[in-house]
Amino acid sequence: MPKGAEKEIDDTLLTRYACYLIAQNGDSKKEQISFAQNYFAIQTRRAELIEQRILDYERVQARAKLAETEKILSGVLYERGVDGKGFAIIRSKGDKALFKLDTNMLKRRIGVPENRPVADFLSTIGIKAKDLAAEMTSVNVQAKDLNGMNPIEKEHVDNNLAVREMLIKRNIIPEQQPAGEDVKKVERRLKSEEKKALKNKNK
């Protein structure tokens, strides 16, 4: 090719993923490659933050659902001769059946402060497991017309054992799941991020 001449090169349409691969494997000393690498790094981080926010939101929602389920269950049990103290005992027996640890041992294992509920520090699947067992107890207590402490306690323990068995069959050991971040802290963070997002949107 003569000196100073320019060679025509056909334009090629690349997918986003192809651009990503070229950028990641290119020479970062070149300005365009450096720019592309920085762009994809920012987009990857942004996607990670969004994914984490979704997971946090799901956990907060699961905790709120469990609180509502336990409130309903407490009302059902109260009508059948179980007071607040009895409900606490039944719930603790359920935890022991599900996690193979009593409430105090479970608190120590996952680092729960003495005055806080275990569920605030459970993983999302742990929260949902407790919720399912409590829902089952609420349904069966009414369907079987159970009354009094002993039959209701047995029902709740059996339901927690059934949920545990189902999880173990899928290689999920409830007591071996990592502790979750304090759900109250997560909730505050989500609300703060939502306020910031609304503030920026209105600018």
N, C-alpha and C positions, 0 to 999 in steps of 0.2 A: 504494500500500500504506500503511495507517495507520501512524503513528509508533509504534515499539516492537514492531510485529508481526514475526513470523518467517516466512520463506518456506521451504516444504518443497522440498528438492532431492532428486531420485532419486539413489540410490547407483549408481556406475558402477564395474564391475570392470575394472581396467586390467592389461595385461600388464606384466611387469618392464621391457621395453624402452620401453613407453609412459611408464612412470613416470620412466625415465631421461631421455627426451626432454623431458618436462615440467620435471624438475628442472634439467637443463642450460640450458634456455631461460627459466627462471623468474627472479623477482626475488630475488637472494641476500640482500636486506635482510629478507625474510620468514623467520621462524625455521624453519618447516617446509621451505622450499626450501633454506635454508642447510644444514639437517641432512641432507636428501636428497643434496645435492651432495657433502657430506663423506663420506656413506656410500658413494656410487658411486665416489668417488675412491679410497677405501680398498680397495673390492672390486676395482677395476681394477688397482691396484698389487699386490694379493695375487695376482691371476690372472697378472700379468706375472712375478712371482717364481716361481710354480709352473711356468710355461712355461719359464723359464730353467733351473730345476732339472731339468726333464725333458730339456732339450737337453744340459745338462752331464752328466747321467747317461748319456745315449746316447753321448756322446763318450768318456767314461771306459770304457764297455763296449766300444766299437769299438776303443779302444787295447789293452785287455786281449785282445780277440779277435785282433788283429794279432800281438801278442806270442806268443800260443799257436800261431798259424799259422806264424810264422817259426821257432818252436822245432821244430815238426814238420818243416818244410821243411829245416831245418838237419840234422836226423837222417836224412832221406831222402837228402840230398846227401852226407852223410858216408859212408853205405853205398855210395855210387857214386863214391868217390874224390875228393871235394871236402872239404878241411879247413876249419877256422874262418876262416883268412885268405882262402881262396878264396870262401867264402860271403859274406864282407864285400865282396869285389870284385864278385861277382855281384849282390848287393843294391844296391850303388852304381850299377852299370850299369843296373839296373832303374829306379832313381830318375831317372837321366838320361833314359831312354826315356820315362818317365811325365811328368816335369816339364820336360824339355828343359834341365835344369841339373844339373851334377854335385852331389854331396852338399855339398861345401864352399860352392859358390855358392848352393845352396838354403838352407843354414844362414844365410849372410849376408843373403840376401833377406828371410827371415822372422824374423831376430834370434834364432837358436838359439845358446845358449852352446856353446863348443867341446867340452865333455865330455858333452854331452847328445844323445840320439838326435833326429833330425829329426821323427820321428813324434809326439814329445811336444808339438810345437808346430804340427802341421798342423791344418787344419779337419777336421771330421768326415768330409766327403766325400773329402778327401785320404787320411785314414787308411783308409777303406773301399776306396778305389781300390787302395792298396798291398796291402791284405788280399786283395782279389779276384785281383789279379795273382799274388800268392804262392800262393794256393790253386790257381790254374790251373797254375802251374809244378809244384807238388807232384803234382797229378793226372797231368799230361802226362809228366813225367819217368818216372813208373812205368809209365804206359800205353805209352809209346814205348820203354821200357827204355833210357833215355839214361844214359851213363856218362862221367865225365871233365869237366873244366872247360869246354872249348869248346862242345860241344853243349848242355850245361845252361845256360851263359851265354846262348847264342843263344835258347834256349827262353824264358828269363826275360825277356830284352829284348823278344822278340816278343809275349809276353803283356802286358807293360806298354804296348807300343805299341798293342795291340788295345784295352786299357782306355782309353788316352788318346783314341784315335779315337772310341770310343763316347761319351765325355764331351764331346768337341768337337762332335760331331753334335748334342748337346743344349745347345750354347752354354755349356758349362762348361769353362773353360780352367784346368787343374790348377794351374799356376804363378801364376795371377792370383787365386786364392782367398785371402782374408785369413787371416793367421796366427791360430791359436787360442791361448787362454791356456794356460800351462804345465799340462799334464794332471795332473801330480803335485799342483800347488796346488789344482786343481779337485777332485781326489779327496779331499784333506785337508779342504777346505771342506764337501763333501758329507757326509763322516763326522762332522764337527763339528756340522753342522746336524741330522743324524740323532740324535746323542747328546742334543742340546738338546731335540729333539722328544720323545724317549723320556722324558727327565727331566721335562718339563712334563706328559706324559701320566700319569706315576706320582705326580704331586703330589696 
